[in-house]
Amino acid sequence: MAHDFPLFGDPSGGSSDLSRTAVLAAVEARLLTTFGEPGGRAAVTFLGADRIEVLRFGPDADGLVRYATLGMSAAPMADPTAPVADQVRGPRAELLLTVRGGRDSVLRTLATFAATPQVEGLVLAPGGSLDLGAPLWDGAPFTSVLAAEPGGLVADLELDEPADPVRFLPLLPMTPNEAGWKRVHGAAALEERWLKHGTDLRDPDRRGVPLD
């Protein structure tokens, strides 16, 4: 797979597919309405997949930086067992990650995660996880993420029927131990642990939650 990360700016580019262009324009408009103008953006193209952009918003008054993918929702995620992929119906999503202080080296990771449905035929839903197998950003204690319920940060974006709405899935970083515990006990149990211990999931240097 080939990576193309220009310097932060306003990369040119487009698509001859009008439906793709219209969906991504609406997604970007929703993100800008929610977070304001992005402070930076970068793009990556994977072999056999469409271009993915990552937009950076903030920091806000609390020092939070939000990263959002743009491109994953251009086509619905397809069930890998389906004989023919539906080009209109099916779940659509973009990914959101919030990090206090920001960690721009996470851009490559987010683009990789956003391209996974196209490359591997994955359908990502709340409660699902994505594992990079390496630190999410330079020096990160996390190697994977949990997809949380959408709607809290960015409202679902309705599309013309019969297309499904675009959902904006928050990603919650997990340490390797947390990811292993989640595979055994489930996403809800891990989220309960985080809540019980008052875990700040936006802290880029937090320690893993006690799992005993």
C-alpha positions in Angstrom: 0.0 0.0 0.0 1.3 3.4 -0.9 1.1 6.4 1.5 0.8 10.0 0.4 0.8 12.4 3.3 1.3 16.0 2.2 2.1 18.8 4.6 -0.9 20.2 6.4 -2.8 22.5 4.1 -5.6 22.2 1.7 -4.8 19.3 -0.7 -6.4 19.3 -4.0 -8.2 16.4 -5.5 -11.6 15.2 -6.3 -13.7 12.3 -7.7 -15.6 11.8 -10.9 -18.2 9.8 -8.9 -20.9 12.4 -8.2 -22.5 10.3 -5.4 -19.2 9.9 -3.6 -18.5 13.6 -4.0 -21.9 14.6 -2.7 -21.7 12.3 0.3 -18.2 13.5 1.3 -19.2 17.1 0.8 -22.1 16.6 3.2 -19.9 14.8 5.7 -17.3 17.6 5.7 -20.0 20.2 6.1 -21.3 18.4 9.1 -17.9 18.2 10.7 -17.2 21.9 10.0 -20.6 22.9 11.5 -19.8 20.9 14.6 -16.1 21.7 15.2 -15.4 24.8 13.1 -12.6 25.1 10.5 -10.0 22.4 10.6 -6.5 23.4 11.7 -4.9 20.9 9.3 -5.6 18.0 7.1 -3.7 15.2 5.4 -4.5 12.4 3.0 -3.5 8.9 2.2 -4.2 6.5 -0.7 -4.0 2.8 -0.3 -3.6 0.4 -3.1 -7.1 -0.9 -4.1 -8.9 1.7 -2.0 -10.2 5.2 -2.4 -8.4 8.3 -0.9 -8.9 8.9 2.8 -8.4 12.3 4.4 -8.0 13.1 8.1 -9.0 16.5 9.4 -7.6 18.0 12.6 -9.8 20.3 14.8 -8.6 22.3 17.8 -7.2 22.4 20.3 -10.3 23.8 22.0 -10.5 25.7 25.3 -9.9 22.5 27.2 -6.8 21.6 25.1 -8.7 18.8 23.2 -7.7 18.0 19.7 -10.2 16.0 17.5 -9.2 14.0 14.5 -11.9 13.0 12.0 -11.7 10.8 8.9 -13.2 11.8 5.6 -13.7 9.1 2.9 -14.7 6.0 4.8 -18.4 6.9 4.3 -18.3 7.3 0.6 -19.5 3.8 0.2 -21.4 1.5 2.5 -19.5 -1.1 4.4 -20.3 -4.5 2.9 -20.8 -7.8 4.6 -17.9 -9.9 3.4 -20.2 -13.0 3.1 -22.6 -11.3 0.7 -22.2 -12.6 -2.9 -22.6 -9.0 -4.3 -21.8 -5.8 -2.5 -24.7 -3.3 -2.4 -23.4 0.1 -3.6 -26.1 2.1 -1.9 -27.6 0.3 1.2 -25.5 -0.6 4.1 -23.9 1.1 7.2 -21.7 4.1 6.5 -19.3 5.6 9.1 -16.5 8.0 9.7 -14.1 7.8 12.7 -13.4 10.3 15.4 -10.5 10.4 17.9 -10.1 13.0 20.7 -6.7 13.4 22.3 -5.7 16.0 24.9 -2.9 18.1 23.4 -3.0 16.2 20.1 -0.8 13.6 18.6 -0.5 14.2 14.8 1.4 11.0 14.2 -2.0 9.2 14.7 -3.1 10.5 11.2 -1.6 7.4 9.5 -3.3 5.1 11.9 -6.7 6.7 11.4 -6.4 6.6 7.7 -5.4 2.9 7.9 -8.5 2.1 10.1 -10.8 4.1 7.8 -9.6 2.1 4.8 -10.0 -1.2 6.5 -13.7 -1.8 5.3 -12.6 -1.3 1.7 -9.4 -3.3 2.0 -10.6 -6.2 4.3 -14.4 -6.2 3.9 -14.9 -5.3 7.5 -18.1 -3.9 8.9 -17.3 -1.7 11.9 -20.1 -1.1 14.5 -20.2 0.2 18.0 -18.5 -2.4 20.3 -16.2 -3.5 17.6 -12.4 -2.9 17.8 -9.5 -2.3 15.4 -6.0 -3.4 16.2 -3.0 -1.8 14.7 -0.5 -4.2 16.3 1.8 -1.2 16.9 1.5 2.1 18.9 -1.4 4.2 17.6 0.9 7.2 17.5 4.6 7.7 18.3 5.2 6.5 21.9 1.6 5.6 22.5 0.8 3.0 25.2 -2.2 1.9 23.0 -2.2 -0.4 20.1 -6.0 -0.7 19.4 -9.2 1.2 19.6 -12.8 0.4 20.7 -15.6 1.9 18.6 -18.1 3.6 20.9 -21.7 4.6 20.3 -22.1 7.5 17.8 -24.2 10.6 18.3 -22.5 12.2 21.3 -20.0 14.4 19.4 -21.4 14.5 15.9 -25.0 13.8 15.0 -25.8 11.1 12.4 -25.9 12.5 8.9 -29.1 11.5 7.0 -28.7 10.7 3.3 -31.3 10.4 0.6 -33.1 7.1 0.8 -32.4 4.3 0.4 -28.9 5.0 1.6 -28.2 4.5 5.3 -27.1 7.6 7.4 -23.5 8.3 8.1 -22.6 7.6 11.7 -19.5 9.2 13.4 -17.9 6.6 15.6 -15.8 7.8 18.5 -12.6 5.7 18.9 -11.4 4.9 22.4 -7.8 3.8 22.7 -7.0 0.5 24.5 -3.8 -0.8 26.0 -2.9 -4.4 24.9 -4.1 -5.7 28.2 -7.4 -3.8 27.9 -7.9 -5.1 24.4 -7.3 -8.7 25.5 -9.7 -8.3 28.4 -12.3 -6.8 26.1 -12.1 -9.9 23.8 -13.0 -12.1 26.7 -15.5 -10.0 28.6 -16.9 -7.8 25.9 -17.0 -4.0 25.2 -19.7 -3.2 27.7 -17.7 -4.7 30.6 -14.6 -2.8 29.6 -16.5 0.5 29.4 -17.9 -0.2 32.9 -14.4 -0.6 34.2 -13.4 2.7 32.6 -16.4 4.4 34.1 -15.9 2.9 37.6 -12.3 4.1 37.8 -13.0 7.5 36.3 -10.7 6.9 33.3 -9.9 9.9 31.2 -9.9 8.2 27.7 -8.6 11.4 26.1 -5.4 11.3 28.1 -2.6 10.3 25.6 -0.4 9.0 28.5 -3.0 7.3 30.7 -2.3 3.9 32.3 -4.4 0.9 31.7 -7.4 0.5 33.9 -7.2 -2.2 36.7 -8.5 -5.5 35.4 -8.3 -7.7 38.5 
